Amino acid sequence: MNRRLRATQAAPAAWEWLAVTRQARVLHLFDHACNLVNERGEVLSVVTPEIGAGPFHVVVNGFVVGDLSPSDGDKSPTTNIGVWVQSDSIQIGSLWVDVREAAIWPPRVDWERLRHAAPASGSGRADWYSHIPHLQTMVQQRRAELGLDTAVWQPPLQAGLDLLLMGISQGDTAVMQAGAAQLAGLGPGLTPAGDDILVGVMLGLWATRPEAEVRPLAGVIVETAVPHTTTLSAAWLRAAGRGEAGWLWHEFGHRLSVIGDRWQETAARILGTGHSSGAEALWGFLSVIRSP
């Protein structure tokens, strides 16, 4: 028996995915997310409110893994779960998702507001820069808890990041490409640590530089990294290149731009995202802001 769910939010990229997709399959299946990929290699994620809105997400009011099983008691791989796509709905196994009434969720963070936040007294920088030392301490503590500083991929990761930042500061595309290539796909997981760093670097660029300056820099990073990483990670890299991010980053940017608001709470939630994805992304974000 099919179970029907109504989507509450969908990013524009999710609507585009529905419009162009003729064939799709389940890429990953988790308790609160089902990642789909179409014949063009593009990802759409059906997620619960626990994960929330994102640049290629459809948010539904909840499902359980059992809803997607191809048959009773079947714990077989996701390749056995059928996917049928229409322009306004998706059927995944026995779960039918109706997207017709979903609100369009804007995926681009309000970087302009963050860049133009009130400057600190006597400083040419926005007031939120005064929070950077505290944020850096939070990130360093979380990375230490996770053992990231001693991970086997840490030395090449740091070397790649240093190259990338040097290339950005010098305006040297070749050096940027060398750094991004070293970071791309580096580390284990569906979104490797090197890619999480790259996402954070691009978000840091959006937070601190004009759009006309960021777009070509982000373009170099995306074009270099995407061919060398996972399908899901490539989707996050492309989104970050456009200045798009999940809802926590939207909240983080908003709270940073408001003097005295509770930005630490949102930073802590980002640090808890995935196993280490949030911590590495914030490390990349900080690296850009601290870079000369």
C-alpha positions as CSV (number, residue, x, y, z in Angstrom):
1,M,0.0,0.0,0.0
2,N,1.4,3.4,-1.0
3,R,1.8,6.1,1.6
4,R,1.2,9.7,0.4
5,L,3.0,12.7,1.7
6,R,2.7,16.4,0.8
7,A,5.9,18.4,0.4
8,T,5.9,21.6,2.4
9,Q,9.0,23.3,0.8
10,A,11.0,22.8,-2.4
11,A,14.0,24.7,-3.7
12,P,13.9,26.0,-7.3
13,A,16.5,23.4,-8.3
14,A,14.2,20.7,-7.1
15,W,11.4,21.9,-9.3
16,E,13.9,22.0,-12.3
17,W,14.9,18.5,-11.5
18,L,11.3,17.3,-11.6
19,A,10.8,19.1,-14.9
20,V,13.8,17.5,-16.7
21,T,14.0,14.1,-15.2
22,R,12.9,11.0,-17.1
23,Q,14.8,8.4,-15.2
24,A,16.0,8.4,-11.6
25,R,17.3,6.0,-8.9
26,V,17.9,6.1,-5.2
27,L,21.5,7.2,-4.5
28,H,21.4,7.1,-0.7
29,L,18.8,6.3,2.0
30,F,19.0,7.5,5.5
31,D,16.5,7.8,8.4
32,H,15.6,11.4,7.5
33,A,16.7,11.7,3.9
34,C,16.5,10.0,0.5
35,N,18.9,11.2,-2.1
36,L,17.9,10.6,-5.7
37,V,20.0,11.1,-8.9
38,N,18.7,11.4,-12.4
39,E,20.1,10.5,-15.8
40,R,22.0,13.8,-15.9
41,G,23.8,13.1,-12.6
42,E,21.8,15.8,-10.8
43,V,20.7,15.2,-7.2
44,L,17.4,15.8,-5.5
45,S,17.0,15.1,-1.7
46,V,13.7,14.3,-0.1
47,V,14.2,15.2,3.5
48,T,12.3,15.5,6.8
49,P,12.1,18.7,8.9
50,E,15.0,17.3,11.0
51,I,17.3,18.1,8.1
52,G,15.2,21.0,6.6
53,A,15.4,23.1,3.5
54,G,18.5,23.1,1.3
55,P,19.5,24.1,-2.3
56,F,18.2,20.9,-3.9
57,H,15.8,19.7,-1.2
58,V,12.1,18.7,-1.1
59,V,10.9,18.9,2.5
60,V,8.1,16.5,3.6
61,N,6.4,16.1,6.9
62,G,8.1,12.8,7.7
63,F,8.8,9.3,6.4
64,V,10.5,6.2,7.7
65,V,12.9,4.0,5.9
66,G,10.3,1.2,5.9
67,D,8.1,3.4,3.6
68,L,10.7,3.0,0.9
69,S,11.3,-0.7,1.1
70,P,10.7,-2.5,-2.2
71,S,8.9,-5.4,-0.4
72,D,8.0,-6.4,3.1
73,G,11.1,-7.1,5.1
74,D,13.4,-6.5,2.2
75,K,16.6,-4.9,3.4
76,S,18.3,-5.1,0.0
77,P,20.3,-2.3,-1.6
78,T,18.7,0.9,-2.8
79,T,19.0,-0.3,-6.4
80,N,15.9,-2.4,-5.8
81,I,13.7,0.6,-4.9
82,G,11.8,1.9,-7.9
83,V,11.6,5.6,-8.6
84,W,8.9,7.2,-10.8
85,V,9.0,11.0,-11.5
86,Q,6.4,13.4,-12.8
87,S,6.6,17.2,-12.9
88,D,4.8,17.6,-9.6
89,S,5.3,14.3,-7.8
90,I,7.7,11.5,-7.1
91,Q,7.1,7.9,-6.2
92,I,9.9,6.2,-4.3
93,G,9.1,2.6,-3.6
94,S,5.8,2.7,-1.8
95,L,6.1,6.4,-0.9
96,W,4.3,9.0,-3.0
97,V,5.4,12.6,-2.6
98,D,3.1,15.3,-3.8
99,V,5.0,18.5,-4.5
100,R,2.2,20.6,-6.0
101,E,1.5,22.8,-2.9
102,A,5.1,23.1,-1.8
103,A,6.3,26.6,-1.1
104,I,9.4,27.7,-3.1
105,W,12.3,28.0,-0.7
106,P,15.0,30.5,-1.8
107,P,18.4,28.8,-1.5
108,R,20.7,31.8,-1.8
109,V,21.9,33.2,1.5
110,D,21.5,37.0,2.0
111,W,25.2,37.7,1.6
112,E,24.6,41.3,0.7
113,R,23.1,41.9,4.1
114,L,26.1,40.2,5.8
115,R,28.6,42.2,3.8
116,H,26.9,45.5,4.4
117,A,26.3,44.9,8.1
118,A,27.0,47.9,10.4
119,P,30.8,48.5,10.7
120,A,32.4,48.3,14.1
121,S,33.4,51.7,15.6
122,G,36.7,52.8,14.2
123,S,36.9,49.8,11.9
124,G,36.4,49.3,8.2
125,R,35.0,45.9,8.8
126,A,31.5,44.9,9.8
127,D,30.8,44.4,13.5
128,W,30.4,40.6,13.1
129,Y,34.1,40.3,12.5
130,S,34.6,40.8,16.2
131,H,32.9,37.4,16.7
132,I,35.6,35.6,14.6
133,P,38.0,34.7,17.5
134,H,35.1,33.1,19.4
135,L,33.9,31.2,16.3
136,Q,37.5,30.0,15.6
137,T,37.7,28.6,19.2
138,M,34.4,26.8,18.7
139,V,35.6,25.3,15.4
140,Q,39.0,24.3,16.8
141,Q,37.4,22.6,19.8
142,R,35.0,20.6,17.6
143,R,37.7,19.6,15.2
144,A,39.8,18.4,18.1
145,E,36.9,16.4,19.5
146,L,36.5,14.7,16.2
147,G,40.2,14.0,15.8
148,L,40.4,15.9,12.5
149,D,43.7,17.6,13.4
150,T,45.4,14.2,13.5
151,A,43.6,12.5,10.6
152,V,45.9,11.0,8.0
153,W,44.4,13.3,5.3
154,Q,45.1,16.5,7.4
155,P,48.6,17.3,6.1
156,P,47.6,17.1,2.4
157,L,44.3,18.9,3.3
158,Q,46.2,21.8,4.9
159,A,48.6,22.0,2.0
160,G,45.8,22.1,-0.5
161,L,44.0,24.8,1.5
162,D,47.1,26.9,1.7
163,L,47.6,26.6,-2.1
164,L,44.0,27.6,-2.7
165,L,44.1,30.6,-0.4
166,M,47.4,31.7,-2.0
167,G,45.9,31.5,-5.4
168,I,42.9,33.5,-4.3
169,S,45.0,36.2,-2.7
170,Q,47.3,36.5,-5.7
171,G,44.6,36.1,-8.3
172,D,46.5,33.1,-9.8
173,T,44.1,30.7,-11.4
174,A,46.7,27.9,-11.8
175,V,47.5,28.0,-8.1
176,M,43.8,28.0,-7.2
177,Q,43.3,25.0,-9.5
178,A,46.2,23.1,-7.9
179,G,44.8,23.7,-4.4
180,A,41.2,22.8,-5.3
181,A,42.4,19.7,-7.1
182,Q,44.3,18.6,-4.0
183,L,41.3,19.1,-1.8
184,A,38.7,17.6,-4.1
185,G,37.5,14.2,-2.9
186,L,40.1,14.1,-0.1
187,G,39.0,12.1,3.0
188,P,36.3,9.5,3.5
189,G,32.5,9.9,3.4
190,L,29.7,11.0,1.0
191,T,31.0,14.5,1.3
192,P,34.8,14.2,1.9
193,A,36.5,16.6,4.2
194,G,38.3,18.4,1.3
195,D,35.0,19.1,-0.4
196,D,33.5,20.4,2.9
197,I,36.5,22.8,3.2
198,L,35.9,23.9,-0.4
199,V,32.2,24.6,0.3
200,G,33.2,26.7,3.3
201,V,35.8,28.6,1.4
202,M,33.2,29.6,-1.3
203,L,30.7,30.6,1.4
204,G,33.4,32.7,3.0
205,L,34.1,34.4,-0.3
206,W,30.4,35.2,-0.7
207,A,30.3,36.6,2.8
208,T,33.2,39.0,2.3
209,R,33.5,39.9,-1.4
210,P,31.3,41.4,-4.1
211,E,29.4,39.0,-6.3
212,A,31.2,40.1,-9.5
213,E,34.5,39.1,-7.8
214,V,33.2,35.8,-6.2
215,R,31.6,34.2,-9.3
216,P,34.8,33.7,-11.3
217,L,36.7,32.5,-8.2
218,A,33.9,30.0,-7.3
219,G,33.7,28.9,-10.9
220,V,37.4,27.9,-10.9
221,I,36.8,25.9,-7.7
222,V,33.7,24.1,-8.9
223,E,35.0,23.3,-12.3
224,T,38.2,21.9,-10.8
225,A,36.7,19.9,-8.0
226,V,33.4,18.5,-9.3
227,P,35.0,15.9,-11.7
228,H,37.0,14.4,-8.8
229,T,34.4,13.8,-6.1
230,T,31.2,12.0,-5.2
231,T,27.8,12.8,-6.9
232,L,26.3,14.2,-3.7
233,S,29.4,16.3,-2.8
234,A,29.4,17.7,-6.4
235,A,25.9,18.9,-5.8
236,W,26.9,20.8,-2.6
237,L,29.9,22.3,-4.4
238,R,27.8,23.6,-7.3
239,A,25.3,25.0,-4.9
240,A,28.0,26.8,-2.8
241,G,29.4,28.2,-6.1
242,R,26.1,29.9,-6.6
243,G,26.0,31.3,-3.0
244,E,23.5,28.7,-2.0
245,A,23.4,26.7,1.3
246,G,21.2,24.9,3.7
247,W,18.9,26.7,6.0
248,L,21.3,26.7,9.0
249,W,23.8,28.8,7.0
250,H,20.9,31.2,6.2
251,E,20.2,31.6,9.9
252,F,23.9,31.8,10.7
253,G,24.4,34.7,8.2
254,H,21.3,36.5,9.5
255,R,22.3,36.2,13.1
256,L,25.9,37.3,12.5
257,S,24.6,40.4,10.8
258,V,22.4,41.3,13.8
259,I,24.5,42.7,16.7
260,G,24.1,40.7,19.8
261,D,22.0,38.0,18.3
262,R,22.5,34.3,19.2
263,W,24.8,33.3,16.4
264,Q,26.7,30.9,18.7
265,E,23.6,28.6,18.8
266,T,23.4,28.3,15.1
267,A,27.2,27.9,14.7
268,A,27.0,25.0,17.2
269,R,24.2,23.3,15.1
270,I,26.3,23.7,12.0
271,L,29.3,22.1,13.8
272,G,27.0,19.1,14.6
273,T,26.0,18.6,10.9
274,G,27.1,15.2,9.6
275,H,30.1,13.5,11.2
276,S,32.5,16.4,10.4
277,S,31.0,18.2,7.4
278,G,29.8,21.2,9.4
279,A,33.1,21.6,11.2
280,E,35.2,21.4,8.0
281,A,32.9,23.8,6.2
282,L,33.2,26.4,9.0
283,W,37.0,25.8,9.0
284,G,37.0,26.7,5.3
285,F,34.8,29.7,5.9
286,L,37.1,31.0,8.7
287,S,40.2,30.4,6.5
288,V,38.9,32.9,3.9
289,I,38.0,35.5,6.5
290,R,41.4,35.2,8.3
291,S,43.3,35.2,5.0
292,P,45.0,38.5,4.1
